[in-house]
Amino acid sequence: MIELGFGRQARVEDPASTGIISVTVFSLAATPSPTPGQALWVADIATCAGASGSLEGPQLAYFALILANGTAVAPSPLASAVNPSLTTVTTLDPNSCGRGLLLFATPTPARPVAVRYEPDPAHRYLWERHTRTPSLRAPGSRRSKDAPEPG
């Protein structure tokens, strides 16, 4: 699994030959839900095609919202309710990108921790909400950029 922070682009494997060569998840935010007991989350996502383009655009089934308890939530069928919706990216020209929002519905009080793109079980990409663990360094001390993240 490749773990990334929001805004980081992942060069992705394409075992199903969709033409998608990179994915970027820019953000994840709560949005009001009209349904009591349900929370809605919107992910801002870009997908890019390679030199051959993509006749299908991104496969939405490859995306999931990961909750703190490990549950994976598929995109909501209400995804067309957000604008611009990633569901409208159905083809991509060669070397072009499409960007849109993808909606996820969860029971409340679910706590999302990441957005996952998984074209197959051997290729998983995870954008985490919080990629850095706070350290217990003394105030004013600095960490070397080569030092491993605390964890």
TACORFEN-V921826 format. One record per residue. RES is the residue in one small letter. PHI is phi as a letter, one per 30 degrees, with the letter a starting at -180 (999 if undefined). OMEGA is omega as a letter, one per 20 degrees, with the letter a starting at -180 (999 if undefined). NEAR is the number of other C-alpha atoms within 8 Angstrom. Layout:
# TACORFEN-V921826
res:RES phi:PHI omega:OMEGA near:NEAR
res:RES phi:PHI omega:OMEGA near:NEAR
This chain:
# TACORFEN-V921826
res:m phi:999 omega:r near:7
res:i phi:c omega:a near:6
res:e phi:c omega:a near:8
res:l phi:b omega:r near:11
res:g phi:c omega:r near:10
res:f phi:e omega:a near:11
res:g phi:i omega:r near:8
res:r phi:c omega:r near:9
res:q phi:d omega:r near:8
res:a phi:c omega:r near:9
res:r phi:d omega:a near:7
res:v phi:c omega:r near:10
res:e phi:d omega:a near:7
res:d phi:b omega:a near:10
res:p phi:d omega:a near:7
res:a phi:c omega:r near:5
res:s phi:h omega:r near:6
res:t phi:d omega:a near:12
res:g phi:j omega:r near:12
res:i phi:d omega:a near:16
res:i phi:c omega:r near:12
res:s phi:b omega:r near:11
res:v phi:b omega:r near:13
res:t phi:b omega:r near:12
res:v phi:c omega:a near:14
res:f phi:d omega:a near:11
res:s phi:a omega:r near:9
res:l phi:b omega:a near:10
res:a phi:b omega:r near:7
res:a phi:d omega:r near:8
res:t phi:b omega:a near:8
res:p phi:e omega:r near:6
res:s phi:c omega:r near:8
res:p phi:d omega:a near:4
res:t phi:c omega:r near:6
res:p phi:e omega:r near:5
res:g phi:i omega:a near:7
res:q phi:b omega:r near:10
res:a phi:c omega:r near:15
res:l phi:c omega:a near:12
res:w phi:b omega:a near:12
res:v phi:c omega:r near:12
res:a phi:c omega:r near:13
res:d phi:c omega:a near:12
res:i phi:b omega:r near:14
res:a phi:b omega:r near:12
res:t phi:b omega:a near:13
res:c phi:b omega:r near:13
res:a phi:c omega:r near:17
res:g phi:d omega:a near:12
res:a phi:d omega:r near:6
res:s phi:c omega:a near:9
res:g phi:i omega:r near:14
res:s phi:b omega:a near:14
res:l phi:d omega:a near:9
res:e phi:c omega:a near:9
res:g phi:i omega:a near:12
res:p phi:d omega:r near:9
res:q phi:d omega:a near:8
res:l phi:d omega:r near:7
res:a phi:d omega:r near:7
res:y phi:d omega:a near:10
res:f phi:c omega:r near:12
res:a phi:a omega:r near:12
res:l phi:c omega:a near:14
res:i phi:c omega:r near:13
res:l phi:c omega:a near:13
res:a phi:e omega:r near:9
res:n phi:d omega:r near:4
res:g phi:j omega:r near:6
res:t phi:d omega:r near:7
res:a phi:c omega:a near:8
res:v phi:c omega:r near:11
res:a phi:d omega:r near:9
res:p phi:e omega:a near:14
res:s phi:d omega:r near:9
res:p phi:d omega:r near:5
res:l phi:d omega:a near:6
res:a phi:e omega:a near:13
res:s phi:d omega:a near:8
res:a phi:d omega:r near:6
res:v phi:c omega:a near:9
res:n phi:b omega:i near:7
res:p phi:d omega:a near:8
res:s phi:c omega:r near:13
res:l phi:d omega:r near:11
res:t phi:d omega:r near:10
res:t phi:d omega:r near:6
res:v phi:d omega:a near:12
res:t phi:c omega:r near:9
res:t phi:b omega:r near:9
res:l phi:b omega:r near:15
res:d phi:d omega:r near:10
res:p phi:e omega:r near:10
res:n phi:h omega:r near:10
res:s phi:b omega:a near:10
res:c phi:b omega:r near:10
res:g phi:b omega:a near:10
res:r phi:b omega:r near:11
res:g phi:a omega:a near:13
res:l phi:c omega:r near:14
res:l phi:b omega:a near:15
res:l phi:c omega:r near:13
res:f phi:b omega:r near:13
res:a phi:c omega:r near:11
res:t phi:b omega:r near:10
res:p phi:d omega:r near:8
res:t phi:c omega:j near:7
res:p phi:c omega:r near:6
res:a phi:d omega:a near:9
res:r phi:b omega:r near:6
res:p phi:d omega:r near:9
res:v phi:c omega:a near:11
res:a phi:a omega:r near:11
res:v phi:c omega:a near:14
res:r phi:c omega:r near:13
res:y phi:c omega:a near:10
res:e phi:b omega:r near:10
res:p phi:d omega:r near:11
res:d phi:a omega:a near:8
res:p phi:e omega:a near:6
res:a phi:d omega:a near:5
res:h phi:b omega:a near:10
res:r phi:b omega:r near:12
res:y phi:b omega:a near:13
res:l phi:b omega:r near:12
res:w phi:c omega:a near:12
res:e phi:c omega:r near:12
res:r phi:d omega:r near:10
res:h phi:b omega:a near:7
res:t phi:c omega:a near:7
res:r phi:c omega:r near:5
res:t phi:c omega:r near:8
res:p phi:e omega:r near:5
res:s phi:c omega:r near:5
res:l phi:c omega:r near:4
res:r phi:d omega:r near:5
res:a phi:d omega:r near:5
res:p phi:e omega:r near:4
res:g phi:i omega:r near:4
res:s phi:d omega:a near:6
res:r phi:b omega:r near:4
res:r phi:c omega:r near:5
res:s phi:d omega:r near:5
res:k phi:d omega:r near:4
res:d phi:c omega:a near:4
res:a phi:d omega:r near:6
res:p phi:d omega:r near:4
res:e phi:d omega:r near:6
res:p phi:d omega:a near:6
res:g phi:a omega:999 near:3
